[in-house]
Amino acid sequence: MDSPDALNIDPSQLQLETIAEGVVSVVSRATVTCDGQQTRVIAVKSSTIHEDYVREPHDIVKELRILASLSHPNVVSILGFKINRKTENLKFWMPFVQYRLSDLLSTLNFSPHPLVSLMDSSGPTPKEQRFVVLAKSIMFQVICAVAYLHDPSRKIAHRDIKPTNILLTETGYVKLIDFGISWREHDDEAPYRAPELLFGPRTYDASAIDLWSLGTTFAEFFTSLRL
């Protein structure tokens, strides 16, 4: 890891607080001391790499490799990693971001929100104006992250875009997380997956799956539908 924010730590010495559990991985929160004084909160993802338990499409090694190759303000960054050969466990750590888009969508003051009519002569109310600014900012940043992944030089599909995998910092930055089932051309929670995944064909356009998931995610800004 050559990131200027890289943290060289021993994860076995951390006090970990579990905040999420997936099919084959656990995400925990920890506080670390930087430069002997400053503290920083990080998220630590852990999973086995034992061949008897690791199954596609969930692959933490592939996830680490893909994340380590990325550098974008709207994609979560890797701060470090450690492989324990004895326990056959891999951990990597990232900046901790407290808020999820799903949290924002669950607030009554934000969503569901009616579409603001451009034909209304009275114009949008202050509440509608705030919604439009925030919604545009979030959607624009998510689209920027996906466009970065889909760029011909990378050709990466996330394949699991949904509100719980979109984090929001206190300053309004979007961070796309959880690349556990991401796919790179050269080498979803079911409701958010496109029909071509749900009906199980052997071939499909992985990038198109992301576009479908973007649509279902953005629809939650304006409707009461929750998938």
C-alpha positions, 0 to 999 in steps of 0.5 A: 500500500502506497497511500499517504494515509496508510496505517501500519498497525497490528490488527490483533492488538485492536479492540474490535466492535462488530458493526456488520456481518456478511455471508463470509466476512465481518466488519468491525470498528476500532480506534487507533493512535496515529503518530503517538497522539492523534486517534483515528476511527477505522473500519476493519474487514475480516474474512477467512481465506481457507479454500474450503470456505471461500466461495465465489462470488464473495472473495475478500482477496479479489476485493482487496486487490481491486480496492488497492488498484483504485483511487477516487474520492467517492470510492472507499480507500484501503489503509492497510492489510494483514494476512495471518497464514496460521489462522488463514484470515485476511484483514484490511482496514479503511477509514470509518464512515458513520452514515449510510445512504439507507439511514438518510432514506429512512428519515421522513424529512428526506424520503420519500420526497415528491418530484419538484415540478418545474412548471409550478409558478410558485417555485420550490419551497425551501425544504424542496430546494434543500432536498434537490441540492442534497439529492443531486449531490449524492446522485452525482457523486455515486454516478462519478464513482460508477463511471470511474469503475466502468472506465475502459481502462479499468472495466470494473463492475461493482455488482452490489450497488444499494443504499447500505453500500453507499456511505456519507461523510459528515462533510457530504462526501459519498463513499462507495463500499463493499466490493466483495462481489465486484468483477473486473472484465479481464481476469446484490441483495436480490431486489437490487439486482437486474433481471439478467442476474435474477434469472440466472443466465450464464452470460450478462453485461456486468456494467448494465447490472450496476446501471439497473441498481443505480436506478432502483437506488435513486428511485427510493429518493422519490417513492416509498418503495423499499426493496 
